[in-house]
């Protein structure tokens, strides 16, 4: 059952959407503000977010930016703002779709299903390298019979290393891939995250330090 997070401070709209989606087989979570949305998403790991813009405290646009930095989840903006400028600006910073109020519940459901199909299609196939399997849809990887949960950036690091298992990557390469940002010289972020991955593996050394270059996947056999 797909779990939908409804971020909406209008109880009437929330109740209407929740009742409809529940009847259509979805499980729904609720947040009244952008700040609460971040907390609920962290706790519940919802499959899709419906995000209003005019929210108390942290508004929908700010919440969208933070969510897209931390979570790989589709977000549909649901707002009374209907100008082209509003739509383009939200899509540009990461919104996956935009529907204006008032809306037909049937159209909202159709848009939800499109995004869920797209997201699941993109994430279905795991990456397998020897005794390692990376599961995109769960953000986990498996070493033999042991599964390890990853944060967003830990997952992106493992994704890069497993896509090119025989190649060594510099800290700059890894940072710019995993964070999608410009690397700052002498930044310790990559080393800290790789250390965290190693710690989660409980002594199973899966990432090799290549002196003078950076890091690569440690293979049992080349």
BELRAJO-V891897 format. One record per residue. N is the residue number from 1. RES is the residue in one small letter. SS is DSSP state (a for helix, b for strand, c for the rest). NEAR is the number of other C-alpha atoms within 10 Angstrom. Layout:
n	res	ss	near
N	RES	SS	NEAR
N	RES	SS	NEAR
This chain:
n	res	ss	near
1	x	c	7
2	x	c	12
3	x	b	18
4	x	b	24
5	x	b	23
6	x	b	25
7	x	b	27
8	x	c	27
9	x	c	18
10	x	c	12
11	x	a	10
12	x	a	10
13	x	a	13
14	x	a	18
15	x	a	14
16	x	a	11
17	x	a	18
18	x	a	20
19	x	a	12
20	x	a	15
21	x	a	19
22	x	a	13
23	x	a	9
24	x	c	10
25	x	c	11
26	x	c	16
27	x	b	16
28	x	b	19
29	x	b	17
30	x	b	20
31	x	b	20
32	x	c	18
33	x	b	22
34	x	a	28
35	x	a	18
36	x	a	16
37	x	a	25
38	x	a	19
39	x	a	12
40	x	a	17
41	x	a	22
42	x	a	13
43	x	a	9
44	x	a	12
45	x	c	16
46	x	c	20
47	x	c	21
48	x	b	23
49	x	b	27
50	x	b	23
51	x	b	27
52	x	c	28
53	x	c	23
54	x	c	19
55	x	c	20
56	x	b	13
57	x	c	13
58	x	c	17
59	x	c	16
60	x	a	26
61	x	a	21
62	x	a	14
63	x	a	23
64	x	a	25
65	x	a	14
66	x	a	14
67	x	a	21
68	x	a	15
69	x	a	14
70	x	a	15
71	x	c	16
72	x	c	16
73	x	c	19
74	x	b	21
75	x	b	24
76	x	b	25
77	x	b	24
78	x	b	24
79	x	b	21
80	x	c	14
81	x	c	17
82	x	c	12
83	x	c	9
84	x	a	8
85	x	a	10
86	x	a	13
87	x	a	18
88	x	a	12
89	x	a	12
90	x	a	20
91	x	a	16
92	x	a	10
93	x	c	13
94	x	c	17
95	x	c	22
96	x	c	16
97	x	b	18
98	x	b	21
99	x	b	20
100	x	b	16
101	x	c	12
102	x	c	10
103	x	c	12
104	x	c	10
105	x	a	13
106	x	a	11
107	x	a	11
108	x	a	19
109	x	a	15
110	x	a	11
111	x	a	17
112	x	a	20
113	x	a	14
114	x	a	12
115	x	a	19
116	x	a	17
117	x	a	12
118	x	a	12
119	x	a	17
120	x	a	13
121	x	a	11
122	x	a	11
123	x	a	14
124	x	c	12
125	x	c	12
126	x	c	15
127	x	b	15
128	x	b	14
129	x	b	15
130	x	c	12
131	x	c	11
132	x	b	18
133	x	b	17
134	x	b	22
135	x	b	20
136	x	c	19
137	x	c	16
138	x	c	14
139	x	c	18
140	x	b	19
141	x	b	22
142	x	b	16
143	x	b	15
144	x	c	10
145	x	c	7
146	x	b	9
147	x	b	16
148	x	b	14
149	x	b	16
150	x	c	18
151	x	c	15
152	x	a	16
153	x	a	20
154	x	a	19
155	x	a	21
156	x	a	19
157	x	a	22
158	x	a	24
159	x	a	21
160	x	a	18
161	x	a	19
162	x	a	20
163	x	a	13
164	x	c	13
165	x	c	17
166	x	c	13
167	x	c	12
168	x	c	19
169	x	b	19
170	x	c	15
171	x	a	21
172	x	a	18
173	x	a	17
174	x	a	22
175	x	a	22
176	x	a	13
177	x	a	17
178	x	a	19
179	x	c	16
180	x	c	10
181	x	c	10
182	x	c	11
183	x	c	17
184	x	c	12
185	x	c	8
186	x	c	9
187	x	c	12
188	x	c	10
189	x	a	13
190	x	a	24
191	x	a	14
192	x	a	11
193	x	a	16
194	x	a	19
195	x	a	14
196	x	a	14
197	x	a	22
198	x	a	16
199	x	a	12
200	x	a	14
201	x	c	17
202	x	c	9
203	x	c	8
204	x	c	10
205	x	c	13
206	x	c	16
207	x	b	17
208	x	b	15
209	x	b	14
210	x	b	13
211	x	c	9
212	x	c	7
213	x	c	11
214	x	b	17
215	x	b	22
216	x	b	22
217	x	b	23
218	x	c	16
219	x	c	16
220	x	c	9
221	x	c	5
222	x	c	7
